[in-house]
Amino acid sequence: MTVPEKLAALRTLMKKENIDAWIVPSDDAHQSEYVAPCWKGREWLSGFTGSAGTVVVTATEAGLWTDSRYFLQADIQLRGSGITLFKEGLAGVPSYTQWLSGQLHENAVVGFDGQVMSVTQVQELESKLATKRISFMLQADLLDRIWQDRPVVPMNPIFILEEKYAGESRIAKFNRIRAEMTAHQADVHLLAALDDIAWTFNIRGSDVSYNPVAYCYAAITKSAVMLFIKSEKLTPQVREALEGDGVTILDYEQFFNYLAHLPQSTVLLDPGKISQRVLDAISPFCNVLQAPGIPFELKACKNATELQGIRNAHIRDGVALVKWLVWLYKHIGKEEHTEITIADKLEEFRRQGENFKGLSFDTIAGYRGNGAIVHYSATPETAAKIVPEGILLIDSGGQYLDGTTDITRTITLGKTTDEEKTCFTLVLKGHINLGKLVFPKGYNGSQIDAVARAALWGQYKNYGHGTGHGIGHFLNVHEGPQRIRPENQVPLKPGMLTSNEPGLYLQGKFGIRIENLIVTELRCENEFGVFYGFETVSFCPICLDLVMVELLTREEKQWLNDYHQAVYAKLSPYLTPDEQEWLKHETREI
């Protein structure tokens, strides 16, 4: 079916069910960022393959809302679809709720699959449409009736993440969660977010691309721990390990029956990570307490074992990147390569590393103008041919048993222009100044975001994405609650792993981003208070051929020289003599 044919089929069902508008978000039943194919309804309906977006369909109109990362991609993929692109965040662009309010008459019916809309999303929708007296139909999934070849929910087996990697037993985690439940005066804590459950139970899976998680639910009470998961996903050894630690294992489908029969109690749930269907299923005898999930906040501060594993994983990851860079410079111009083939080669080098389990996201290899598409994804039909000239942006990462990596480098493949070097250096200044920042305890991402943007702002330039996001430990590459971006109010704490990735994008010309991962650490405690700083844990040379040295201050040059000295010291022991020679030149003092 073409996209117009799918829209027509959906509208036929909407008319039959007396639904005036149908909403299709990008989420699964667990509010995941990356979802299994069976949950990619928005992608199936619209043809837009970005990871974020919402489609709204009425009897005569259809729109897709997505953020600045995907403006160019969505514009291309929606052509001829009959779906209008709405660029979120731009002046004059309505949100999808505002648009709906203008499209719908009073007492209209809005439908959506209640299993894939979070409580928070539904509350916002109800608030924004309250003046129209809108009613909601959320008991069915209309897409399921027209998506004939819809994939099934994955049934991949899970495995135990050993304590030598996790650094804490699941029993200890249960006890910490219960202590927080007591502080909240909660009797039951419901978990639906897959990474929260994976961290809590020290389990990992492969149901979702790039994120080592498995589809399941969990409930923790003062005396019991329940994991709702398909039994086919458990080996005898995994079942024995979980049950040996007091975990009661129930079928995935039994979760809603469990909710309906809860005794009178206070139930704690995270409204941003629990679907409306779950909330609606909870026994009416219960008091529902909506608050951030306890594991969501606990897992953000990595323990000593996790931090050491993260450091070790980044060294292996840096070795793979250097080997790939040496290969790239030797082969480009002598063999035919595209954005896809060079990304595949980088994965090949990563696979040689100990504890490697897969990529942490789909590698972004953006050559020249494609690098200006922030979350660009090459296809065989559109992948650019790589030649020894211009700028290449490579954003990639790996999943290892002992850590998750995410690193971006922008390199030149030939002669550089003053514009390219100036832009690169402005981004580099922001990256350095955030990396070497010292700040008081209690400061959050919104308060330090400007440090990474100041050099760009001084030249009337900016970038549309956040400066940093949290990263899991052998878990999701995007993790909260902390972020370095204007609206985030979560204080940074020791042990939090966050990205440092300012950028600059000139449409049709090139994109620049420099990304390392940084760990918040204690620096000083004196009469003025407690001060934190960052430990950089990513190691790969920053392209000196793109640096306009005269734009750097003495302190910035010193940071770059010190960083490159550390890169050489940590990576060179694992390289061949030829690779060491190349790395020595790339980490030369400026």
Secondary structure as a PSIPRED ss2 file (coil, helix, strand):
# PSIPRED VFORMAT (PSIPRED V4.0)

   1 M C   1.000  0.000  0.000
   2 T C   1.000  0.000  0.000
   3 V H   0.000  1.000  0.000
   4 P H   0.000  1.000  0.000
   5 E H   0.000  1.000  0.000
   6 K H   0.000  1.000  0.000
   7 L H   0.000  1.000  0.000
   8 A H   0.000  1.000  0.000
   9 A H   0.000  1.000  0.000
  10 L H   0.000  1.000  0.000
  11 R H   0.000  1.000  0.000
  12 T H   0.000  1.000  0.000
  13 L H   0.000  1.000  0.000
  14 M H   0.000  1.000  0.000
  15 K H   0.000  1.000  0.000
  16 K H   0.000  1.000  0.000
  17 E C   1.000  0.000  0.000
  18 N C   1.000  0.000  0.000
  19 I C   1.000  0.000  0.000
  20 D C   1.000  0.000  0.000
  21 A E   0.000  0.000  1.000
  22 W E   0.000  0.000  1.000
  23 I E   0.000  0.000  1.000
  24 V E   0.000  0.000  1.000
  25 P C   1.000  0.000  0.000
  26 S C   1.000  0.000  0.000
  27 D C   1.000  0.000  0.000
  28 D C   1.000  0.000  0.000
  29 A C   1.000  0.000  0.000
  30 H C   1.000  0.000  0.000
  31 Q C   1.000  0.000  0.000
  32 S C   1.000  0.000  0.000
  33 E C   1.000  0.000  0.000
  34 Y C   1.000  0.000  0.000
  35 V C   1.000  0.000  0.000
  36 A C   1.000  0.000  0.000
  37 P H   0.000  1.000  0.000
  38 C H   0.000  1.000  0.000
  39 W H   0.000  1.000  0.000
  40 K C   1.000  0.000  0.000
  41 G H   0.000  1.000  0.000
  42 R H   0.000  1.000  0.000
  43 E H   0.000  1.000  0.000
  44 W H   0.000  1.000  0.000
  45 L H   0.000  1.000  0.000
  46 S H   0.000  1.000  0.000
  47 G C   1.000  0.000  0.000
  48 F C   1.000  0.000  0.000
  49 T C   1.000  0.000  0.000
  50 G C   1.000  0.000  0.000
  51 S C   1.000  0.000  0.000
  52 A C   1.000  0.000  0.000
  53 G C   1.000  0.000  0.000
  54 T E   0.000  0.000  1.000
  55 V E   0.000  0.000  1.000
  56 V E   0.000  0.000  1.000
  57 V E   0.000  0.000  1.000
  58 T E   0.000  0.000  1.000
  59 A C   1.000  0.000  0.000
  60 T C   1.000  0.000  0.000
  61 E C   1.000  0.000  0.000
  62 A E   0.000  0.000  1.000
  63 G E   0.000  0.000  1.000
  64 L E   0.000  0.000  1.000
  65 W E   0.000  0.000  1.000
  66 T E   0.000  0.000  1.000
  67 D C   1.000  0.000  0.000
  68 S H   0.000  1.000  0.000
  69 R H   0.000  1.000  0.000
  70 Y H   0.000  1.000  0.000
  71 F H   0.000  1.000  0.000
  72 L H   0.000  1.000  0.000
  73 Q H   0.000  1.000  0.000
  74 A H   0.000  1.000  0.000
  75 D H   0.000  1.000  0.000
  76 I H   0.000  1.000  0.000
  77 Q H   0.000  1.000  0.000
  78 L C   1.000  0.000  0.000
  79 R C   1.000  0.000  0.000
  80 G C   1.000  0.000  0.000
  81 S C   1.000  0.000  0.000
  82 G C   1.000  0.000  0.000
  83 I C   1.000  0.000  0.000
  84 T E   0.000  0.000  1.000
  85 L E   0.000  0.000  1.000
  86 F E   0.000  0.000  1.000
  87 K E   0.000  0.000  1.000
  88 E C   1.000  0.000  0.000
  89 G C   1.000  0.000  0.000
  90 L C   1.000  0.000  0.000
  91 A C   1.000  0.000  0.000
  92 G C   1.000  0.000  0.000
  93 V C   1.000  0.000  0.000
  94 P C   1.000  0.000  0.000
  95 S C   1.000  0.000  0.000
  96 Y H   0.000  1.000  0.000
  97 T H   0.000  1.000  0.000
  98 Q H   0.000  1.000  0.000
  99 W H   0.000  1.000  0.000
 100 L H   0.000  1.000  0.000
 101 S H   0.000  1.000  0.000
 102 G H   0.000  1.000  0.000
 103 Q H   0.000  1.000  0.000
 104 L C   1.000  0.000  0.000
 105 H C   1.000  0.000  0.000
 106 E C   1.000  0.000  0.000
 107 N C   1.000  0.000  0.000
 108 A C   1.000  0.000  0.000
 109 V E   0.000  0.000  1.000
 110 V E   0.000  0.000  1.000
 111 G E   0.000  0.000  1.000
 112 F E   0.000  0.000  1.000
 113 D C   1.000  0.000  0.000
 114 G C   1.000  0.000  0.000
 115 Q C   1.000  0.000  0.000
 116 V C   1.000  0.000  0.000
 117 M C   1.000  0.000  0.000
 118 S E   0.000  0.000  1.000
 119 V H   0.000  1.000  0.000
 120 T H   0.000  1.000  0.000
 121 Q H   0.000  1.000  0.000
 122 V H   0.000  1.000  0.000
 123 Q H   0.000  1.000  0.000
 124 E H   0.000  1.000  0.000
 125 L H   0.000  1.000  0.000
 126 E H   0.000  1.000  0.000
 127 S H   0.000  1.000  0.000
 128 K H   0.000  1.000  0.000
 129 L C   1.000  0.000  0.000
 130 A H   0.000  1.000  0.000
 131 T H   0.000  1.000  0.000
 132 K H   0.000  1.000  0.000
 133 R C   1.000  0.000  0.000
 134 I C   1.000  0.000  0.000
 135 S E   0.000  0.000  1.000
 136 F E   0.000  0.000  1.000
 137 M E   0.000  0.000  1.000
 138 L C   1.000  0.000  0.000
 139 Q C   1.000  0.000  0.000
 140 A C   1.000  0.000  0.000
 141 D C   1.000  0.000  0.000
 142 L C   1.000  0.000  0.000
 143 L H   0.000  1.000  0.000
 144 D H   0.000  1.000  0.000
 145 R H   0.000  1.000  0.000
 146 I H   0.000  1.000  0.000
 147 W C   1.000  0.000  0.000
 148 Q C   1.000  0.000  0.000
 149 D C   1.000  0.000  0.000
 150 R C   1.000  0.000  0.000
 151 P C   1.000  0.000  0.000
 152 V C   1.000  0.000  0.000
 153 V C   1.000  0.000  0.000
 154 P C   1.000  0.000  0.000
 155 M C   1.000  0.000  0.000
 156 N C   1.000  0.000  0.000
 157 P C   1.000  0.000  0.000
 158 I C   1.000  0.000  0.000
 159 F E   0.000  0.000  1.000
 160 I E   0.000  0.000  1.000
 161 L C   1.000  0.000  0.000
 162 E C   1.000  0.000  0.000
 163 E H   0.000  1.000  0.000
 164 K H   0.000  1.000  0.000
 165 Y H   0.000  1.000  0.000
 166 A H   0.000  1.000  0.000
 167 G C   1.000  0.000  0.000
 168 E C   1.000  0.000  0.000
 169 S C   1.000  0.000  0.000
 170 R H   0.000  1.000  0.000
 171 I H   0.000  1.000  0.000
 172 A H   0.000  1.000  0.000
 173 K H   0.000  1.000  0.000
 174 F H   0.000  1.000  0.000
 175 N H   0.000  1.000  0.000
 176 R H   0.000  1.000  0.000
 177 I H   0.000  1.000  0.000
 178 R H   0.000  1.000  0.000
 179 A H   0.000  1.000  0.000
 180 E H   0.000  1.000  0.000
 181 M H   0.000  1.000  0.000
 182 T H   0.000  1.000  0.000
 183 A H   0.000  1.000  0.000
 184 H H   0.000  1.000  0.000
 185 Q C   1.000  0.000  0.000
 186 A C   1.000  0.000  0.000
 187 D C   1.000  0.000  0.000
 188 V E   0.000  0.000  1.000
 189 H E   0.000  0.000  1.000
 190 L E   0.000  0.000  1.000
 191 L E   0.000  0.000  1.000
 192 A C   1.000  0.000  0.000
 193 A C   1.000  0.000  0.000
 194 L H   0.000  1.000  0.000
 195 D H   0.000  1.000  0.000
 196 D H   0.000  1.000  0.000
 197 I H   0.000  1.000  0.000
 198 A H   0.000  1.000  0.000
 199 W H   0.000  1.000  0.000
 200 T H   0.000  1.000  0.000
 201 F H   0.000  1.000  0.000
 202 N C   1.000  0.000  0.000
 203 I E   0.000  0.000  1.000
 204 R E   0.000  0.000  1.000
 205 G C   1.000  0.000  0.000
 206 S C   1.000  0.000  0.000
 207 D C   1.000  0.000  0.000
 208 V C   1.000  0.000  0.000
 209 S C   1.000  0.000  0.000
 210 Y C   1.000  0.000  0.000
 211 N C   1.000  0.000  0.000
 212 P C   1.000  0.000  0.000
 213 V C   1.000  0.000  0.000
 214 A C   1.000  0.000  0.000
 215 Y C   1.000  0.000  0.000
 216 C C   1.000  0.000  0.000
 217 Y E   0.000  0.000  1.000
 218 A E   0.000  0.000  1.000
 219 A E   0.000  0.000  1.000
 220 I E   0.000  0.000  1.000
 221 T E   0.000  0.000  1.000
 222 K C   1.000  0.000  0.000
 223 S C   1.000  0.000  0.000
 224 A C   1.000  0.000  0.000
 225 V E   0.000  0.000  1.000
 226 M E   0.000  0.000  1.000
 227 L E   0.000  0.000  1.000
 228 F E   0.000  0.000  1.000
 229 I C   1.000  0.000  0.000
 230 K C   1.000  0.000  0.000
 231 S H   0.000  1.000  0.000
 232 E H   0.000  1.000  0.000
 233 K H   0.000  1.000  0.000
 234 L C   1.000  0.000  0.000
 235 T C   1.000  0.000  0.000
 236 P H   0.000  1.000  0.000
 237 Q H   0.000  1.000  0.000
 238 V H   0.000  1.000  0.000
 239 R H   0.000  1.000  0.000
 240 E H   0.000  1.000  0.000
 241 A H   0.000  1.000  0.000
 242 L H   0.000  1.000  0.000
 243 E H   0.000  1.000  0.000
 244 G H   0.000  1.000  0.000
 245 D C   1.000  0.000  0.000
 246 G C   1.000  0.000  0.000
 247 V E   0.000  0.000  1.000
 248 T E   0.000  0.000  1.000
 249 I E   0.000  0.000  1.000
 250 L E   0.000  0.000  1.000
 251 D C   1.000  0.000  0.000
 252 Y H   0.000  1.000  0.000
 253 E H   0.000  1.000  0.000
 254 Q H   0.000  1.000  0.000
 255 F H   0.000  1.000  0.000
 256 F H   0.000  1.000  0.000
 257 N H   0.000  1.000  0.000
 258 Y H   0.000  1.000  0.000
 259 L H   0.000  1.000  0.000
 260 A H   0.000  1.000  0.000
 261 H C   1.000  0.000  0.000
 262 L C   1.000  0.000  0.000
 263 P C   1.000  0.000  0.000
 264 Q C   1.000  0.000  0.000
 265 S C   1.000  0.000  0.000
 266 T E   0.000  0.000  1.000
 267 V E   0.000  0.000  1.000
 268 L E   0.000  0.000  1.000
 269 L E   0.000  0.000  1.000
 270 D C   1.000  0.000  0.000
 271 P C   1.000  0.000  0.000
 272 G C   1.000  0.000  0.000
 273 K C   1.000  0.000  0.000
 274 I C   1.000  0.000  0.000
 275 S E   0.000  0.000  1.000
 276 Q H   0.000  1.000  0.000
 277 R H   0.000  1.000  0.000
 278 V H   0.000  1.000  0.000
 279 L H   0.000  1.000  0.000
 280 D H   0.000  1.000  0.000
 281 A H   0.000  1.000  0.000
 282 I C   1.000  0.000  0.000
 283 S C   1.000  0.000  0.000
 284 P C   1.000  0.000  0.000
 285 F C   1.000  0.000  0.000
 286 C C   1.000  0.000  0.000
 287 N E   0.000  0.000  1.000
 288 V E   0.000  0.000  1.000
 289 L E   0.000  0.000  1.000
 290 Q E   0.000  0.000  1.000
 291 A C   1.000  0.000  0.000
 292 P C   1.000  0.000  0.000
 293 G C   1.000  0.000  0.000
 294 I H   0.000  1.000  0.000
 295 P H   0.000  1.000  0.000
 296 F H   0.000  1.000  0.000
 297 E H   0.000  1.000  0.000
 298 L H   0.000  1.000  0.000
 299 K C   1.000  0.000  0.000
 300 A C   1.000  0.000  0.000
 301 C E   0.000  0.000  1.000
 302 K C   1.000  0.000  0.000
 303 N C   1.000  0.000  0.000
 304 A H   0.000  1.000  0.000
 305 T H   0.000  1.000  0.000
 306 E H   0.000  1.000  0.000
 307 L H   0.000  1.000  0.000
 308 Q H   0.000  1.000  0.000
 309 G H   0.000  1.000  0.000
 310 I H   0.000  1.000  0.000
 311 R H   0.000  1.000  0.000
 312 N H   0.000  1.000  0.000
 313 A H   0.000  1.000  0.000
 314 H H   0.000  1.000  0.000
 315 I H   0.000  1.000  0.000
 316 R H   0.000  1.000  0.000
 317 D H   0.000  1.000  0.000
 318 G H   0.000  1.000  0.000
 319 V H   0.000  1.000  0.000
 320 A H   0.000  1.000  0.000
 321 L H   0.000  1.000  0.000
 322 V H   0.000  1.000  0.000
 323 K H   0.000  1.000  0.000
 324 W H   0.000  1.000  0.000
 325 L H   0.000  1.000  0.000
 326 V H   0.000  1.000  0.000
 327 W H   0.000  1.000  0.000
 328 L H   0.000  1.000  0.000
 329 Y H   0.000  1.000  0.000
 330 K H   0.000  1.000  0.000
 331 H H   0.000  1.000  0.000
 332 I E   0.000  0.000  1.000
 333 G C   1.000  0.000  0.000
 334 K C   1.000  0.000  0.000
 335 E E   0.000  0.000  1.000
 336 E C   1.000  0.000  0.000
 337 H E   0.000  0.000  1.000
 338 T E   0.000  0.000  1.000
 339 E H   0.000  1.000  0.000
 340 I H   0.000  1.000  0.000
 341 T H   0.000  1.000  0.000
 342 I H   0.000  1.000  0.000
 343 A H   0.000  1.000  0.000
 344 D H   0.000  1.000  0.000
 345 K H   0.000  1.000  0.000
 346 L H   0.000  1.000  0.000
 347 E H   0.000  1.000  0.000
 348 E H   0.000  1.000  0.000
 349 F H   0.000  1.000  0.000
 350 R H   0.000  1.000  0.000
 351 R H   0.000  1.000  0.000
 352 Q C   1.000  0.000  0.000
 353 G C   1.000  0.000  0.000
 354 E C   1.000  0.000  0.000
 355 N C   1.000  0.000  0.000
 356 F E   0.000  0.000  1.000
 357 K E   0.000  0.000  1.000
 358 G E   0.000  0.000  1.000
 359 L E   0.000  0.000  1.000
 360 S C   1.000  0.000  0.000
 361 F C   1.000  0.000  0.000
 362 D C   1.000  0.000  0.000
 363 T C   1.000  0.000  0.000
 364 I E   0.000  0.000  1.000
 365 A E   0.000  0.000  1.000
 366 G E   0.000  0.000  1.000
 367 Y E   0.000  0.000  1.000
 368 R H   0.000  1.000  0.000
 369 G H   0.000  1.000  0.000
 370 N H   0.000  1.000  0.000
 371 G H   0.000  1.000  0.000
 372 A H   0.000  1.000  0.000
 373 I C   1.000  0.000  0.000
 374 V C   1.000  0.000  0.000
 375 H C   1.000  0.000  0.000
 376 Y C   1.000  0.000  0.000
 377 S C   1.000  0.000  0.000
 378 A C   1.000  0.000  0.000
 379 T C   1.000  0.000  0.000
 380 P C   1.000  0.000  0.000
 381 E C   1.000  0.000  0.000
 382 T C   1.000  0.000  0.000
 383 A C   1.000  0.000  0.000
 384 A C   1.000  0.000  0.000
 385 K E   0.000  0.000  1.000
 386 I E   0.000  0.000  1.000
 387 V C   1.000  0.000  0.000
 388 P C   1.000  0.000  0.000
 389 E C   1.000  0.000  0.000
 390 G C   1.000  0.000  0.000
 391 I E   0.000  0.000  1.000
 392 L E   0.000  0.000  1.000
 393 L E   0.000  0.000  1.000
 394 I E   0.000  0.000  1.000
 395 D E   0.000  0.000  1.000
 396 S E   0.000  0.000  1.000
 397 G C   1.000  0.000  0.000
 398 G E   0.000  0.000  1.000
 399 Q E   0.000  0.000  1.000
 400 Y E   0.000  0.000  1.000
 401 L C   1.000  0.000  0.000
 402 D C   1.000  0.000  0.000
 403 G E   0.000  0.000  1.000
 404 T E   0.000  0.000  1.000
 405 T C   1.000  0.000  0.000
 406 D C   1.000  0.000  0.000
 407 I E   0.000  0.000  1.000
 408 T E   0.000  0.000  1.000
 409 R E   0.000  0.000  1.000
 410 T E   0.000  0.000  1.000
 411 I E   0.000  0.000  1.000
 412 T E   0.000  0.000  1.000
 413 L C   1.000  0.000  0.000
 414 G C   1.000  0.000  0.000
 415 K C   1.000  0.000  0.000
 416 T C   1.000  0.000  0.000
 417 T C   1.000  0.000  0.000
 418 D H   0.000  1.000  0.000
 419 E H   0.000  1.000  0.000
 420 E H   0.000  1.000  0.000
 421 K H   0.000  1.000  0.000
 422 T H   0.000  1.000  0.000
 423 C H   0.000  1.000  0.000
 424 F H   0.000  1.000  0.000
 425 T H   0.000  1.000  0.000
 426 L H   0.000  1.000  0.000
 427 V H   0.000  1.000  0.000
 428 L H   0.000  1.000  0.000
 429 K H   0.000  1.000  0.000
 430 G H   0.000  1.000  0.000
 431 H H   0.000  1.000  0.000
 432 I H   0.000  1.000  0.000
 433 N H   0.000  1.000  0.000
 434 L H   0.000  1.000  0.000
 435 G H   0.000  1.000  0.000
 436 K C   1.000  0.000  0.000
 437 L C   1.000  0.000  0.000
 438 V C   1.000  0.000  0.000
 439 F E   0.000  0.000  1.000
 440 P E   0.000  0.000  1.000
 441 K C   1.000  0.000  0.000
 442 G C   1.000  0.000  0.000
 443 Y C   1.000  0.000  0.000
 444 N E   0.000  0.000  1.000
 445 G H   0.000  1.000  0.000
 446 S H   0.000  1.000  0.000
 447 Q H   0.000  1.000  0.000
 448 I H   0.000  1.000  0.000
 449 D H   0.000  1.000  0.000
 450 A H   0.000  1.000  0.000
 451 V H   0.000  1.000  0.000
 452 A H   0.000  1.000  0.000
 453 R H   0.000  1.000  0.000
 454 A H   0.000  1.000  0.000
 455 A H   0.000  1.000  0.000
 456 L H   0.000  1.000  0.000
 457 W H   0.000  1.000  0.000
 458 G C   1.000  0.000  0.000
 459 Q C   1.000  0.000  0.000
 460 Y C   1.000  0.000  0.000
 461 K C   1.000  0.000  0.000
 462 N C   1.000  0.000  0.000
 463 Y C   1.000  0.000  0.000
 464 G C   1.000  0.000  0.000
 465 H C   1.000  0.000  0.000
 466 G C   1.000  0.000  0.000
 467 T C   1.000  0.000  0.000
 468 G E   0.000  0.000  1.000
 469 H E   0.000  0.000  1.000
 470 G E   0.000  0.000  1.000
 471 I C   1.000  0.000  0.000
 472 G C   1.000  0.000  0.000
 473 H C   1.000  0.000  0.000
 474 F C   1.000  0.000  0.000
 475 L C   1.000  0.000  0.000
 476 N C   1.000  0.000  0.000
 477 V C   1.000  0.000  0.000
 478 H C   1.000  0.000  0.000
 479 E E   0.000  0.000  1.000
 480 G E   0.000  0.000  1.000
 481 P E   0.000  0.000  1.000
 482 Q E   0.000  0.000  1.000
 483 R E   0.000  0.000  1.000
 484 I E   0.000  0.000  1.000
 485 R C   1.000  0.000  0.000
 486 P C   1.000  0.000  0.000
 487 E C   1.000  0.000  0.000
 488 N C   1.000  0.000  0.000
 489 Q C   1.000  0.000  0.000
 490 V C   1.000  0.000  0.000
 491 P E   0.000  0.000  1.000
 492 L C   1.000  0.000  0.000
 493 K C   1.000  0.000  0.000
 494 P C   1.000  0.000  0.000
 495 G C   1.000  0.000  0.000
 496 M E   0.000  0.000  1.000
 497 L E   0.000  0.000  1.000
 498 T E   0.000  0.000  1.000
 499 S E   0.000  0.000  1.000
 500 N E   0.000  0.000  1.000
 501 E C   1.000  0.000  0.000
 502 P C   1.000  0.000  0.000
 503 G E   0.000  0.000  1.000
 504 L E   0.000  0.000  1.000
 505 Y E   0.000  0.000  1.000
 506 L E   0.000  0.000  1.000
 507 Q C   1.000  0.000  0.000
 508 G C   1.000  0.000  0.000
 509 K C   1.000  0.000  0.000
 510 F E   0.000  0.000  1.000
 511 G E   0.000  0.000  1.000
 512 I E   0.000  0.000  1.000
 513 R E   0.000  0.000  1.000
 514 I C   1.000  0.000  0.000
 515 E E   0.000  0.000  1.000
 516 N E   0.000  0.000  1.000
 517 L E   0.000  0.000  1.000
 518 I E   0.000  0.000  1.000
 519 V E   0.000  0.000  1.000
 520 T E   0.000  0.000  1.000
 521 E E   0.000  0.000  1.000
 522 L E   0.000  0.000  1.000
 523 R E   0.000  0.000  1.000
 524 C E   0.000  0.000  1.000
 525 E E   0.000  0.000  1.000
 526 N E   0.000  0.000  1.000
 527 E C   1.000  0.000  0.000
 528 F C   1.000  0.000  0.000
 529 G E   0.000  0.000  1.000
 530 V E   0.000  0.000  1.000
 531 F E   0.000  0.000  1.000
 532 Y E   0.000  0.000  1.000
 533 G E   0.000  0.000  1.000
 534 F E   0.000  0.000  1.000
 535 E E   0.000  0.000  1.000
 536 T E   0.000  0.000  1.000
 537 V C   1.000  0.000  0.000
 538 S C   1.000  0.000  0.000
 539 F C   1.000  0.000  0.000
 540 C C   1.000  0.000  0.000
 541 P C   1.000  0.000  0.000
 542 I C   1.000  0.000  0.000
 543 C C   1.000  0.000  0.000
 544 L H   0.000  1.000  0.000
 545 D H   0.000  1.000  0.000
 546 L H   0.000  1.000  0.000
 547 V C   1.000  0.000  0.000
 548 M C   1.000  0.000  0.000
 549 V H   0.000  1.000  0.000
 550 E H   0.000  1.000  0.000
 551 L H   0.000  1.000  0.000
 552 L C   1.000  0.000  0.000
 553 T C   1.000  0.000  0.000
 554 R H   0.000  1.000  0.000
 555 E H   0.000  1.000  0.000
 556 E H   0.000  1.000  0.000
 557 K H   0.000  1.000  0.000
 558 Q H   0.000  1.000  0.000
 559 W H   0.000  1.000  0.000
 560 L H   0.000  1.000  0.000
 561 N H   0.000  1.000  0.000
 562 D H   0.000  1.000  0.000
 563 Y H   0.000  1.000  0.000
 564 H H   0.000  1.000  0.000
 565 Q H   0.000  1.000  0.000
 566 A H   0.000  1.000  0.000
 567 V H   0.000  1.000  0.000
 568 Y H   0.000  1.000  0.000
 569 A H   0.000  1.000  0.000
 570 K H   0.000  1.000  0.000
 571 L H   0.000  1.000  0.000
 572 S H   0.000  1.000  0.000
 573 P H   0.000  1.000  0.000
 574 Y H   0.000  1.000  0.000
 575 L C   1.000  0.000  0.000
 576 T C   1.000  0.000  0.000
 577 P H   0.000  1.000  0.000
 578 D H   0.000  1.000  0.000
 579 E H   0.000  1.000  0.000
 580 Q H   0.000  1.000  0.000
 581 E H   0.000  1.000  0.000
 582 W H   0.000  1.000  0.000
 583 L H   0.000  1.000  0.000
 584 K H   0.000  1.000  0.000
 585 H H   0.000  1.000  0.000
 586 E H   0.000  1.000  0.000
 587 T C   1.000  0.000  0.000
 588 R C   1.000  0.000  0.000
 589 E C   1.000  0.000  0.000
 590 I C   1.000  0.000  0.000
